[in-house]
Amino acid sequence: MVKVGKWIARHRILMLLIGVLLIIPSVIGIAKTKVNYDLLSYLPDHLETVKGQDILVDEFGMGAFSMVAVENMDMKDVQKLEKEFEKVPHVQDVLWYDDVADISLPTEMIPKDIRKAFINGDATMMLVLFDDTTSSDNSMEALTQLRKIANKQCFISGMTGIVTDIKNIAMKELPIYVVIAALLSLVVLEITSGSFVVPFLFLLSIGLAILYNLGSNIILGETSYITQALTAVLQLGVTMDYSIFLLNSYEENKKRFPGEKERAMGHAIANTFKSVVGSSVTTVAGFIALCVMTFALGRDLGIVMAKGVVIGVICCVTILPALILVFDKPIEKTRHKLLLSNMDRPSAFITKYYKVWIVAFLVLLLPAIYGNNHTKIYYNIADSLPATLNSNVSIKKVKDDFGTSNMHIVMMDKNMSAKDKQQMFKKIDKVKGVKWTISMSSLIGPSVPDSMIPKDVRKMMQSKNYELAFVSTKYESATDPVNTQIKKIDKIVKSYDKSGMVIGEAPLMKDLQDVTDVDLVNVNIISIAAIFVIILIIFKSISLPVILVAVIEFAIMINMAIPYYQGVSLPFVASIVIGAIQLGATVDYAILMTTRYQKERSRGKDKMEAISIAHKTSMPSIISSGLSFFAATFGVACYSQVEMIGSICTLLARGAIISMVVVLLVLPAMFMIFDKLICKTSIGFLGKKAKAQTSEAK
């Protein structure tokens, strides 16, 4: 590897030229990679609700719908508005009460079910049906056009509106995330590094790695908006260590080989590659653990970030060395005193009072476990957006005017008898929380023969094999009452038609909750098991993996317990990904200290001296790394209006600091207490010299 390192050092201009040229395909890749703003589309295909959505598109040409509340508008004007809506491309149809009754009729003469569904005082509601899926560009463009046509008296709710608002916010905020993360990281690096030029080189190298990673996402076809928003921030936070390690190794090798910068860099590249590959494996393992999720968002984020870490390692040993050598003189000229140059005093204090930190660990353990297990999770995607957004304002208006929070779709066999349909809907109407049902029979009457059904109504409600009905509920999506309601309605539907199904936004979110609850457990188990095995292989020890994973898991539990004691609910995505990411990204802090502790013990140092040296030499790197990760995520957490993104960044920023503090305080205390156990359960931990000294002492 030293020969390869020297070759890279000698051909530094070529490395930079290749790095610049790779920007072109990366930018093209970014432009051609689609961003998916609908989290519900990541549910597994085998779910009945997902299959139902596909049937809806295939047989009815309808993939999504929006409920529209219109206030204080003359019926003739509402009818004109309906006609305007129908002209919008990709609006398949608009269902309003003029489809079944003349608007000149007094409202008292309209059938009760229809009046209840479409009219309430001075407000009326229509149902806009789109011919494409919820998050398709066509549906979002159609909804944007509807909003332009609608006036202040018109409120358009529904999942497509939520997805459109997410897209608008994400597109506006994404560039700002990168700027904030870069600026705050720059501040931390300027404080913790020894030169004013070095931080800019670090950010340039990592920036290129991020660009390559985003560009290579073209192989996936599309990525979620959460992945797109977090990639730069996370990659910056988790790969900064590699750059710091390379520079430190280069500085050490310059002392070994004075006046031979290329040779020094060749050795630095070789040393860095060996160390960084070992370090990055745990981070990659944390991200790969997300790929086991049946909710495909985990696979999306896991693949992109694992790929980003690998690309970060490659850039660290190719582009960054070239930059450092090219800018060597400016680096030397802008040197300043290191803020974290001497950690002897604080380190001595921490190691001396190790019993205090063990007591603190034991005192905090139970509250951390309890809080972690009782933190509330929410699944309603609309709740992750500001209440002032168009979609959330419209949801509230529809609820206020009609008492309707949601709409389920019942899909049944077209050939079901009229009698069975009537009985089924009577039972559904009695289910708690159901406001009304709209079916073919309620629109045209159960006694009307098929030949007499208006063509537009039949096209809207019937296909070759299926018939649709709409069920209004007063319950909001992703709540216990609506989930119970869906179960009851589904049971009723299947008692009349085994192939029948209940689909729509709320049923999808119910499945989302069921799927991700299982994913949360699986991701945590697999990430812990993977990193346990990696540490076991690195240190050839049974006890060290237990100690290191326990320390970081303790930090994770504290992090996840804080929202419980704050009375804050977390979006479901944050609760799933945080454990794997924090474990994978921050266990490196523990590995760094453990490696030095093992090294000193193998050299014959006694327990206290080995731990003291390991602690004070690791402390600057751990603090620098923790602060860099914090800086990359904290600003985004404060700025983002999308709570799905903001909460993940909050947990990561806080988690970096907690992990840093726990490793610096608790881990050396663990070494003090379990030193004998570690030595006995680790192969070759003491080394020949240390064993000989131990034998002589006996």
C-alpha positions in Angstrom: 0.0 0.0 0.0 3.0 2.3 0.6 3.9 2.0 -3.1 0.4 2.9 -4.1 0.5 5.9 -1.7 3.7 7.1 -3.2 2.3 6.8 -6.7 -0.8 8.9 -5.7 1.5 11.5 -4.1 3.7 11.7 -7.2 0.7 12.0 -9.5 -1.3 14.5 -7.4 -2.1 16.7 -10.4 -3.6 13.7 -12.2 -5.7 12.9 -9.1 -7.1 16.4 -9.0 -7.8 16.4 -12.7 -9.7 13.1 -12.5 -11.5 14.5 -9.4 -12.6 17.6 -11.4 -13.6 15.6 -14.5 -15.8 13.3 -12.3 -17.9 16.3 -11.4 -19.5 16.2 -14.9 -21.0 12.7 -14.8 -22.0 13.4 -11.1 -24.0 16.5 -12.0 -25.7 14.6 -14.8 -26.4 11.7 -12.5 -27.9 14.1 -9.9 -30.1 15.8 -12.5 -31.4 12.4 -13.8 -32.1 10.8 -10.4 -35.7 11.1 -9.5 -36.6 12.2 -5.9 -39.5 10.4 -4.3 -41.5 12.6 -1.9 -44.1 9.9 -0.9 -43.0 7.8 2.0 -46.0 5.5 1.7 -44.8 4.3 -1.7 -41.9 2.5 0.2 -44.3 0.0 1.8 -43.7 -3.6 0.6 -45.7 -4.7 -2.5 -47.2 -7.8 -0.8 -49.5 -5.7 1.4 -53.1 -5.7 0.5 -53.4 -1.9 0.7 -50.5 -1.5 -1.8 -52.0 -4.2 -4.1 -55.3 -2.3 -3.9 -53.6 1.0 -4.9 -52.2 -0.8 -8.0 -55.7 -2.2 -8.9 -57.1 1.3 -8.5 -54.6 2.6 -11.1 -54.9 -0.3 -13.5 -58.7 -0.8 -13.4 -60.1 2.7 -12.6 -57.3 4.9 -14.0 -57.3 6.5 -10.6 -54.3 6.7 -8.3 -55.1 9.4 -5.8 -57.8 11.8 -4.7 -58.3 15.1 -2.8 -61.2 16.3 -0.7 -62.0 19.9 -1.6 -64.0 22.1 0.9 -65.6 25.2 -0.7 -67.0 27.9 1.7 -69.6 30.6 1.1 -69.8 30.2 -2.6 -73.0 30.2 -4.8 -73.8 26.7 -6.2 -73.5 28.0 -9.8 -70.0 29.3 -9.0 -69.2 25.9 -7.4 -70.3 24.2 -10.5 -68.1 26.5 -12.7 -65.2 25.7 -10.4 -65.9 22.0 -10.8 -65.8 22.4 -14.6 -62.5 24.3 -14.3 -61.0 21.5 -12.1 -62.1 18.9 -14.7 -60.1 20.6 -17.4 -56.8 20.3 -15.5 -54.6 17.6 -17.1 -54.5 14.4 -15.1 -57.7 15.2 -13.2 -59.7 12.1 -14.1 -63.0 13.3 -12.7 -64.6 15.5 -10.0 -67.4 14.0 -7.9 -69.9 16.5 -6.6 -73.5 16.3 -5.8 -74.5 17.7 -9.2 -73.5 14.3 -10.6 -76.6 12.9 -9.0 -79.0 15.8 -8.4 -79.9 19.1 -10.1 -78.3 22.1 -8.2 -81.6 24.0 -8.7 -83.3 21.6 -6.3 -83.7 22.9 -2.7 -81.1 21.1 -0.5 -84.0 19.7 1.6 -85.1 17.6 -1.4 -81.6 16.0 -1.8 -81.3 12.5 -0.4 -80.0 12.6 3.2 -76.8 10.6 2.5 -75.8 12.8 -0.4 -76.6 16.0 1.5 -74.6 14.8 4.5 -71.6 14.0 2.3 -71.6 17.1 0.1 -73.3 20.0 1.9 -73.0 21.4 5.4 -74.5 24.9 5.9 -72.6 27.3 3.6 -69.9 24.8 2.8 -69.8 22.1 0.1 -67.4 19.4 -0.6 -66.2 17.8 -3.9 -63.9 14.9 -4.5 -61.2 15.4 -7.1 -59.9 12.1 -8.6 -56.4 12.0 -10.2 -55.4 9.5 -13.0 -51.9 8.9 -11.5 -50.4 7.9 -8.2 -50.2 10.1 -5.1 -46.6 11.3 -5.5 -46.3 11.2 -9.3 -45.2 14.4 -11.1 -48.5 14.4 -12.9 -50.6 14.3 -9.8 -48.4 17.0 -8.0 -48.5 19.2 -11.1 -52.3 18.7 -11.3 -52.7 19.7 -7.6 -50.5 22.8 -8.2 -52.8 23.8 -11.0 -55.9 23.2 -8.9 -54.5 25.5 -6.2 -53.9 28.2 -8.8 -57.5 27.9 -10.0 -59.0 27.8 -6.5 -59.6 31.0 -4.6 -59.4 31.8 -0.9 -62.8 30.1 -0.3 -61.4 26.8 -1.6 -59.3 24.3 0.5 -57.7 21.2 -1.2 -56.7 18.4 1.2 -55.3 14.9 0.7 -52.0 13.1 0.5 -51.0 14.6 -2.9 -51.2 18.0 -1.3 -49.0 16.9 1.6 -46.5 15.4 -0.8 -46.5 18.5 -3.0 -45.8 20.7 0.1 -43.0 18.4 1.2 -41.4 18.7 -2.3 -41.7 22.5 -2.3 -40.1 22.8 1.1 -37.4 20.2 0.4 -36.3 21.8 -2.9 -36.1 25.1 -1.2 -34.3 23.9 1.9 -31.9 21.3 0.6 -29.1 23.7 -0.7 -29.4 25.6 2.6 -28.8 22.4 4.6 -25.5 21.9 2.8 -24.4 25.5 3.4 -25.3 25.4 7.1 -23.6 22.0 7.6 -20.5 23.2 5.8 -20.2 26.5 7.6 -20.7 25.1 11.1 -18.2 22.3 10.3 -15.8 24.9 9.1 -16.0 26.7 12.4 -15.3 23.5 14.4 -12.4 22.6 12.1 -10.9 26.0 12.4 -11.0 25.7 16.2 -9.7 22.1 16.4 -7.2 22.0 13.5 -3.7 23.5 13.4 -4.0 25.5 10.1 -6.6 28.0 8.7 -6.3 26.4 5.2 -6.8 22.8 6.1 -10.5 23.0 6.9 -11.2 24.3 3.4 -9.3 21.4 1.9 -11.2 18.9 4.1 -14.6 20.4 3.0 -13.6 20.5 -0.6 -12.5 16.8 -0.6 -15.7 15.7 1.3 -17.8 18.0 -0.9 -16.5 16.2 -4.0 -17.2 12.8 -2.3 -20.8 13.9 -1.6 -21.2 15.0 -5.2 -20.0 11.7 -6.5 -22.3 9.8 -4.1 -25.3 11.8 -5.1 -24.5 11.4 -8.8 -24.0 7.6 -8.5 -27.6 7.4 -7.1 -28.6 7.2 -10.8 -28.0 3.5 -10.5 -30.9 3.3 -8.0 -33.3 5.2 -10.4 -34.7 7.3 -7.5 -34.1 8.2 -3.9 -36.4 9.5 -1.2 -36.4 13.1 -0.2 -35.2 12.2 3.3 -32.2 10.4 1.8 -31.5 13.3 -0.6 -31.7 15.8 2.3 -29.6 13.8 4.8 -26.8 12.4 2.4 -24.6 15.5 2.5 -25.1 16.2 6.2 -24.4 12.6 7.3 -21.6 12.0 4.9 -19.9 15.1 6.1 -20.4 14.1 9.7 -19.3 10.5 9.5 -16.3 10.8 7.1 -14.6 13.9 8.6 -12.6 11.6 10.9 -10.8 10.1 7.9 -9.5 13.5 6.7 -8.3 14.3 10.2 -6.5 11.0 10.5 -4.7 11.5 7.1 -3.4 14.9 8.0 -2.2 13.7 11.5 -0.4 10.8 9.8 1.1 13.1 7.2 2.4 15.4 9.9 4.0 12.5 11.8 5.6 11.1 8.7 7.0 14.5 7.7 9.1 14.3 10.9 10.2 10.7 10.0 11.2 11.8 6.5 12.2 15.5 6.6 12.2 17.2 3.2 10.6 14.2 1.5 6.9 15.2 1.4 5.9 12.7 -1.3 7.4 9.9 0.7 5.8 11.1 3.9 2.4 11.3 2.1 2.9 7.8 0.6 3.3 6.4 4.1 0.4 8.6 5.4 -1.9 7.2 2.7 -0.9 3.6 3.5 -1.4 4.2 7.3 -4.7 6.0 6.8 -6.1 3.4 4.4 -5.5 0.5 6.9 -6.9 2.5 9.8 -9.8 4.1 8.0 -11.0 0.8 6.3 -11.2 -0.8 9.8 -13.0 2.3 11.2 -15.4 2.7 8.2 -16.5 -1.0 8.4 -18.5 -0.3 11.6 -20.1 2.8 10.0 -21.0 0.9 6.9 -22.4 -2.0 9.0 -24.7 0.5 10.7 -26.1 1.7 7.4 -26.3 -1.7 5.9 -28.4 -2.8 8.9 -31.1 -0.4 7.6 -31.3 -2.4 4.4 -33.1 -5.3 6.3 -36.1 -3.1 6.7 -39.2 -4.2 4.9 -40.1 -0.5 4.7 -37.9 0.2 1.6 -36.9 3.7 2.8 -34.4 2.0 5.1 -32.8 0.2 2.1 -32.7 3.5 0.2 -31.0 5.4 3.0 -28.7 2.5 3.9 -27.4 1.9 0.4 -26.8 5.5 -0.4 -25.0 6.2 2.9 -22.9 3.0 2.9 -21.9 3.9 -0.7 -21.1 7.4 0.6 -18.8 6.1 3.3 -16.9 4.0 0.8 -16.6 6.9 -1.7 -15.5 9.1 1.3 -12.7 6.6 2.1 -11.5 6.6 -1.6 -11.5 10.4 -1.8 -9.6 10.6 1.5 -6.7 8.6 0.1 -6.7 10.1 -3.4 -8.1 13.6 -3.7 -7.3 14.9 -0.2 -3.6 13.9 -0.3 -3.3 15.7 -3.6 -4.9 18.8 -2.2 -2.7 18.8 0.9 0.5 18.4 -1.2 -0.5 21.2 -3.7 -1.4 23.5 -0.8 1.4 22.5 1.5 3.0 26.0 1.6 -0.3 27.9 2.5 -0.9 25.2 5.2 2.5 25.9 6.8 2.0 29.7 6.6 -1.4 29.7 8.3 -0.5 27.4 11.2 -1.9 28.3 14.6 -1.9 26.8 18.1 -4.1 23.8 18.6 -7.0 24.4 21.0 -7.0 20.7 21.9 -3.2 20.2 22.0 -2.9 19.2 25.6 -5.6 17.0 27.3 -3.4 15.8 30.2 -5.2 17.6 33.0 -8.8 16.9 32.1 -7.8 13.3 31.2 -6.1 12.8 34.5 -9.2 14.1 36.3 -11.5 11.8 34.4 -9.4 8.6 34.9 -8.7 9.4 38.6 -12.4 9.7 39.5 -13.5 6.7 37.4 -15.8 5.4 40.2 -17.9 8.6 40.0 -18.6 7.9 36.3 -19.5 4.3 36.9 -22.0 5.4 39.6 -23.4 8.0 37.2 -23.7 5.2 34.6 -25.6 3.0 37.0 -27.9 5.9 38.2 -28.8 6.9 34.7 -29.2 3.4 33.3 -32.8 2.7 34.4 -34.2 6.1 33.5 -32.5 5.8 30.1 -34.0 2.4 29.5 -37.4 3.5 30.7 -37.4 6.7 28.7 -36.1 4.9 25.6 -38.9 2.3 25.8 -41.7 4.9 26.3 -40.8 7.6 23.9 -43.9 8.3 21.8 -43.8 7.8 18.1 -46.2 9.3 15.5 -46.9 8.0 12.0 -49.0 10.7 10.4 -46.8 12.3 7.7 -48.8 15.5 7.8 -47.9 16.1 11.4 -44.2 16.4 10.4 -45.0 19.6 8.4 -45.8 23.1 9.7 -49.5 23.7 10.5 -49.5 26.8 8.4 -48.8 24.9 5.1 -51.6 24.8 2.5 -52.1 21.0 2.9 -52.5 21.2 6.7 -54.7 24.3 6.6 -57.0 22.4 4.1 -57.1 19.3 6.3 -58.2 21.3 9.2 -60.9 23.2 7.1 -62.4 19.9 5.8 -62.5 18.6 9.4 -64.1 21.8 10.7 -66.7 22.1 8.0 -67.6 18.4 7.5 -66.2 16.6 10.6 -64.3 14.5 8.1 -60.6 13.8 8.7 -60.1 11.0 6.2 -61.7 8.9 3.5 -61.3 5.2 3.0 -62.0 3.4 -0.3 -63.9 0.1 -0.2 -63.0 -2.1 -3.2 -65.4 -5.0 -3.8 -66.5 -7.5 -6.4 -68.5 -5.8 -9.1 -70.9 -8.8 -9.2 -71.8 -8.7 -5.5 -75.6 -8.7 -5.1 -77.4 -5.4 -4.5 -78.8 -6.8 -1.3 -75.4 -7.8 0.1 -74.0 -4.3 -0.8 -76.9 -2.6 1.0 -76.5 -4.8 4.1 -72.7 -4.3 4.1 -72.9 -0.5 3.9 -75.6 -0.4 6.6 -73.1 -2.2 8.9 -70.2 0.0 7.9 -72.3 3.1 8.6 -72.8 1.8 12.2 -69.0 1.5 12.8 -67.9 4.0 15.3 -66.4 7.2 13.7 -67.9 6.6 10.3 -69.6 9.8 9.0 -71.1 8.5 5.8 -70.6 6.1 2.9 -71.0 6.9 -0.8 -71.6 4.0 -3.1 -73.3 3.4 -6.4 -76.6 2.6 -4.6 -76.4 5.8 -2.5 -75.8 7.9 -5.6 -78.5 6.4 -7.9 -80.6 4.2 -5.6 -80.5 0.4 -5.2 -83.4 -0.2 -7.5 -81.9 1.4 -10.6 -80.8 -1.2 -13.2 -77.2 -1.1 -14.5 -78.4 0.0 -17.9 -79.9 3.2 -16.4 -76.7 4.2 -14.5 -75.2 7.4 -15.9 -72.0 6.6 -17.9 -69.8 9.0 -16.0 -70.9 7.6 -12.6 -70.4 4.1 -13.8 -66.9 4.9 -15.2 -66.0 6.5 -11.9 -67.3 3.8 -9.6 -67.1 0.6 -11.6 -64.4 -1.3 -13.5 -64.4 -4.6 -15.3 -64.0 -6.5 -12.1 -64.5 -4.1 -9.2 -66.8 -1.5 -7.7 -65.7 1.3 -5.4 -67.3 3.0 -2.4 -66.1 5.9 -0.3 -66.2 5.9 3.5 -65.8 9.1 5.4 -64.3 9.0 8.9 -64.0 11.6 11.6 -60.7 10.0 12.8 -57.3 11.2 11.7 -54.8 9.0 10.0 -52.3 7.0 12.1 -54.3 7.1 15.3 -55.5 4.1 17.4 -59.3 4.9 16.8 -58.9 5.0 13.0 -56.8 1.8 13.0 -59.5 0.0 15.1 -62.1 1.4 12.7 -60.2 0.1 9.6 -60.0 -3.4 11.2 -63.8 -3.5 11.8 -64.6 -2.2 8.3 -62.2 -4.7 6.7 -63.8 -7.5 8.7 -67.3 -6.5 7.5 -66.2 -6.2 3.9 -64.5 -9.6 3.9 -67.6 -11.2 5.4 -69.4 -10.3 2.2 -66.5 -10.5 -0.2 -63.3 -12.3 0.6 -61.5 -10.5 -2.2 -62.8 -7.1 -1.0 -60.3 -4.6 0.5 -60.2 -1.3 2.4 -57.6 1.0 0.9 -56.6 4.7 1.1 -54.4 7.0 3.1 -55.3 5.8 6.6 -55.1 2.0 5.8 -51.7 2.6 4.2 -50.5 4.4 7.4 -51.9 1.6 9.5 -49.7 -0.8 7.5 -46.8 1.6 7.8 -47.1 1.5 11.6 -47.3 -2.3 11.6 -44.3 -2.7 9.3 -42.0 -0.2 10.9 -42.7 -1.4 14.5 -41.2 -4.8 13.4 -38.4 -3.0 11.4 -37.4 -1.0 14.5 -36.6 -4.2 16.5 -34.9 -6.0 13.5 -32.7 -3.0 12.6 -31.5 -2.6 16.2 -30.8 -6.4 16.6 -28.9 -6.7 13.3 -26.8 -3.5 13.7 -25.8 -4.5 17.2 -25.0 -8.1 16.1 -23.0 -6.9 13.0 -20.9 -4.4 15.0 -20.4 -6.9 17.8 -18.9 -9.4 15.3 -16.7 -6.7 13.7 -15.3 -5.6 17.1 -14.8 -9.3 18.1 -12.7 -9.8 14.9 -10.7 -6.6 15.3 -9.7 -7.2 19.0 -10.1 -11.1 19.0 -12.0 -10.6 22.2 -15.3 -11.8 23.7 -15.6 -9.2 26.5 -14.6 -6.0 24.5 -17.5 -6.2 22.0 -19.9 -6.4 25.0 -18.3 -3.5 26.7 -18.0 -1.2 23.7 -21.5 -1.9 22.3 -23.0 -1.5 25.8 -21.3 1.9 26.2 -22.7 3.2 22.9 -26.1 1.6 23.4 -26.2 3.4 26.7 -25.5 6.7 24.9 -28.3 5.8 22.4 -30.8 5.1 25.1 -30.0 8.4 26.8 -30.5 10.2 23.5 -33.8 8.4 22.8 -35.1 8.9 26.4 -34.7 12.7 26.3 -37.8 13.2 24.0 -39.9 11.1 26.5 -38.9 13.4 29.4 -39.4 16.4 27.3 -42.9 15.2 26.3 -42.0 15.2 22.6 -43.2 12.7 20.0 -40.8 11.5 17.3 -41.7 10.7 13.7 -41.4 7.0 13.0 -38.4 7.3 10.6 -36.2 9.0 13.2 -36.9 6.3 15.8 -35.9 3.5 13.4 -32.7 4.9 11.8 -31.1 6.7 14.8 -30.0 3.5 16.6 -28.2 2.0 13.7 -26.6 5.3 12.6 -25.5 6.5 16.0 -24.1 3.1 16.8 -22.3 2.7 13.5 -21.0 6.3 13.4 -19.9 6.8 17.0 -18.6 3.3 18.1 -15.4 4.5 16.3 -14.8 6.7 19.3 -14.7 3.7 21.5 -12.7 1.6 19.1 -10.0 4.4 18.8 -9.5 4.5 22.6 -9.6 0.7 22.9 -7.0 0.2 20.2 -4.6 2.5 22.1 -5.4 0.8 25.4 -4.7 -2.6 23.9 -1.4 -1.3 22.4 -0.2 0.1 25.7 -1.1 -3.1 27.6 0.7 -5.2 25.0 3.8 -3.1 25.5 3.9 -4.0 29.2 2.2 -0.9 30.7 0.1 -1.6 33.8 -3.7 -1.1 33.8 -3.7 2.5 35.1 -0.9 3.8 32.9 -2.3 2.1 29.8 -5.8 3.5 30.3 -4.3 7.0 31.1 -2.2 7.1 27.9 -5.1 5.7 25.8 -7.5 8.3 27.2 -5.3 11.4 26.9 -4.1 10.6 23.4 -7.6 9.7 22.1 -9.4 12.6 23.7 -8.5 15.3 21.1 -9.5 13.1 18.2 -12.8 12.0 19.9 -13.7 15.6 20.8 -12.8 16.8 17.3 -14.9 14.0 15.7 -17.8 14.5 18.0 -18.0 18.2 17.5 -17.7 17.8 13.7 -20.6 15.4 13.6 -22.6 17.8 15.9 -21.8 20.8 13.7 -22.8 19.0 10.5 -26.2 18.1 11.9 -27.2 20.7 14.5 -27.7 23.6 12.1 -30.0 21.5 9.8 -32.0 20.4 12.9 -32.6 24.0 13.9 -33.4 25.2 10.3 -35.5 22.4 8.8 -39.3 22.9 8.6 -39.8 19.2 7.8 -39.8 17.4 11.1 -38.9 14.0 9.5 -35.5 15.6 8.6 -35.2 18.0 11.6 -35.8 15.3 14.2 -33.3 12.9 12.7 -30.7 15.7 12.6 -31.6 16.7 16.2 -31.1 13.1 17.4 -27.8 12.7 15.5 -26.4 16.1 16.7 -27.3 15.3 20.3 -26.3 11.6 19.9 -22.8 12.7 18.7 -22.2 14.8 21.9 -23.7 12.1 24.2 -21.6 9.3 22.6 -18.5 11.5 22.9 -19.2 12.3 26.6 -20.1 8.7 27.4 -17.0 7.3 25.7 -14.7 9.8 27.4 -16.2 9.3 30.9 -17.6 5.7 31.1 -15.4 3.7 28.8 -12.1 4.3 30.7 -14.0 3.4 33.9 -15.1 0.2 32.3 -11.5 -0.6 31.4 -10.5 0.0 35.0 -13.1 -2.4 36.4 -13.0 -5.1 33.8 -9.2 -5.1 32.9 -8.6 -8.6 34.2 -11.6 -10.0 32.4 -10.6 -8.3 29.2 -7.1 -9.7 29.4 -8.3 -13.2 30.1 -11.0 -13.2 27.3 -8.9 -11.5 24.6 -6.4 -13.4 22.4 -2.9 -11.9 22.6 -4.2 -8.8 24.4 -1.2 -8.4 26.7 1.5 -9.4 24.2 4.7 -11.4 24.9 6.4 -8.6 26.8 3.5 -7.9 29.1 3.0 -11.7 29.8 6.7 -12.1 30.6 6.5 -9.1 33.1 3.3 -10.6 34.6 5.0 -14.0 35.1 8.1 -12.3 36.7 5.8 -10.3 39.1 4.2 -13.6 40.2 
